[in-house]
Amino acid sequence: MNSNLAIYTSHDASIAVRTDDNTYRVIELERLSGHRYYSLDNPPTGQDWLATYKQALALAAQWQPTFTPTYLTIHPGSEVSTHPDWSPTTHLTPNFTLCGHHDAHAACAFYQSPYHNALILSYDGGGPDTDGQTQFFVIYRASRITGITRISSHPVNLGSAYLSHAKPVAEIHRYSKSSNWMSWAGKLMALAAYGQPDYAIVDLLFNGGHAETIFNERFKTRQFDWCATVQEYHQRATLRLLQPHLHLSLPICITGGCALNVKVNQHLRDLGYEVFVPPNPNDCGLTLGLLLWQDRPLHQVTCTFNGIDWPNDPRLSSYPTISLNDTASRLAAGQIIGYIEGSSELGPRALGHRSILCRGNLPHARARLNAIKGREWYRPVSPVFISTAANHPSPFMSFAPILGNPHTDEWTHIDNTARFQTVDSTTTLGRLIDLTGYPL
């Protein structure tokens, strides 16, 4: 019998459930714990991982009361798997026979895509195969009929390399919220827009130069050039490894943590390839991928907003429920609104159900939003457009084309790009755009 419950316990831990009506629901444990990149295997200091885990299982049981044997992406002997209360029900025996890390990523991407056949690239900082060997850069052929088949694997760890090159950049670490190393990649990508690729920097480091001569505060612009160089190298390396397979003339699904690099995704799209990135390409999508790898659905699975529900907490009664027209009026008047609707998004992007919204032409919107979120000054914000107003769809903020002018459009990054989202005109965000008369 197929499993209908999947558990992943490392960073970005989650639990996925397939209900009796074949709906997929996912509980991302960071949303329960309040800690980004939450791990059951290595929880933050003072966090009771078992309480968080049991809370997640209780939520899963509300959607699917009866569990069948569980797939686990933890190794036998870990603290979670050996705990007497690990099991969703007392009669279950742990099942550690599962697909590999990148296989789960591939299934998560392909079965959420609209394609019947596709090429899949899964790449990140590494994850174990079923034989325990770590894989980093894996390419697949996929078909709704025959399933997903691995065709290539490269021992090139682009994910960890990208992160490690962020380590010496002072501008990434000067802010209190920059302490988690998993956040470095997004910050490096944002800073890269302020510099120009300069391979002389690399030559300097590899020929006896010292990093502090480049990265201390007096050489801030040099830091930016370093970030731009790392981004350029990452993009070239990705394309070089993928290029031999692009003659297949198939659409490309990109997944794994590196799929959050919108610059690479956009570059492939600019080259003329059809590209799909799921809403949850990072490790929070692994449990959904485990179930999809097993189930092999014949039609596109849509579960972008199948996360946890707004908690039934009496302390939240003071928050107002406002109408669509009232929301639009507040936005038009220049207010910035924390907006919550329905169940949460899957993945790391705020896609309209858990979002901070403002009018797209609000003066100093970028600086104000970054201040509210406690983000660094150099981080871009994300505009939302009606789908018909964009040349290409981007429902999950997966691409960053040239879009506007940073001096006149608050949503545009310093390099004239924007990591934008497209929405249908019938959605809440779409209707708000129509009512306010401006992108959000």
Secondary structure, DSSP 8 states (H G I E B T S, - for coil): ---SEEEE-SSS-EEEEE-TTS-EEEEEHHHHHS-TT--SSS--TT--HHHHHHHHHHHHHHH-SS----EE-S-TTSHHHHSTT-SSSTT---B-----HHHHHHHHHHTTSS-SEEEEEEEEEEEE-TTS-EEEEEEEEEETTTEEEEEEEE---HHHHHHHTTTT-HHHHSSGGG-SGGGHHHHHHHHHTTS---HHHHHHHHTT--THHHHSGGGHHHHHHHHHHHHHHHHHHHHHHHGGGGGG---EEEESGGGG-HHHHHHHHHTT--EE--S--SGGGHHHHHHHHHH--SS----TT-S------GGGGGS----HHHHHHHHHTT--EEEE-SS--SSSS--SSEEEE--TT-TTHHHHHHHHHT--TT-----EEEGGGSSS--TTS----B-S-TTT-TT--TTSB---EEE-TTSHHHHHHHHHTS--
